[in-house]
Amino acid sequence: MRASHIPTKENLIKLLESFESAERPILIHCQAGADRTGEATAIYQMEYMGKSKKEALKMLTPRYLHLKKKYPAKRYFFKRYEGVEWAYNEYDPCSDEWEMFPKDLYCN
């Protein structure tokens, strides 16, 4: 996963599968511990802790060192995230409806 764009479908599925199979407690951390970590923990909070999207979105705030002006793709993605079933069956970052994704690198 990269901080500068929304996740590939493959990386999102790997993250969700990791949540299912990982021993608890789970430690989530990326290079800086802010952007990808915030995205992953927000998803985890919604899926496994019963938090609302609004509550989970707090993981992508300056309090947790996420700078939305520098990395807007993380909040953009999470605001549109609709759950595990959606991720597996509907999420397609290569479609025209998605911004902040380098289609030239990942899409055929």
N, C-alpha and C positions, 0 to 999 in steps of 0.2 A: 504494500500500500504506500502511496505517496501523499504527502501533505498538500501538494499543489493541485490535485484533482480528485474527482470522485473515484471510488474504488472500481476496479474491474469486477465483473460478475464472478470470475474465478476467485479473486481474493476475498470478496464478500462471503462467498460460500465457504471458503476455507476458514474464515473467522467464525462463522456460525457453527461449523462442524467442530472447531476447536472448543467453543463454549460447551457443546454437548459432551465431548469426550474428556475434557480436562479434569484433573483432580482438583478438588476445592481445598483451600481457597485458591483463587486465580490471581496472579499478578500480571497486570497489563502495563507495558511500557514500550514506547518507541524511542527514537534517538533523543528527542527533547522532552518527551513525556507530556506533550500538550495537545497536538493536533490529531494525529492518528490515535493516540491514547484516548483523547476525548471522544472521538468518534466511536471507538470500540467500546468504551465504558458507557457511553450513552445508549448504544444498542443493547448492551448487557443489562443495563438498568431497566429498560423497557421490557425486554424479553424474559428476564429471570427474576427481577425484583418487583415487578408490577408497577413501576413508575410510569407516569404519564409522559407523553412526548415533551411537554413543557418542562416538567421536572428534570427529565433526562438531559434536555438541551443545556442545562446549567453546566454540564461537563465541558461544553464548548464556549466558555466565557473567560475573560481575563483573570478571574479568580483562580482558574486552573491553567493559566499562562497561554491560553489560546487567543491569538490575535486575529479576529475575523477579517480585518482589512488586508492582512498579509496572506491568509489562507482561507478565503471565503468558500472554497469548495466543500469543506467539511460540514459547515452549517447548512449550506445549500442542499447537500445530499441528505443529511439527517432530517431536515424539515420535510423531505419528500419520502423518506423511508416509511414503509407500510407494514413491516413485519416479515417473519421468516418465510411464510408461504409466498408472499409477494416477491421476496428476494429470489427464491427458487424458480418461480413460475412466470413472473412478469418483468422483473428488473432487466433492462437492456440499455446499458450506457452508450451503446453504439447507435441507438435510435436518435432521430433528429430532436426529440423533445428534451434531451439532456444537454446541458452546457457544462463547461469546465471539465471536459474529458478529451484527451488527445486522440481523437478518432483515427488520425493518420497513423498512429503507432499501434493501435490495438484492434481496429476494425477492418474487415476486408471489404 
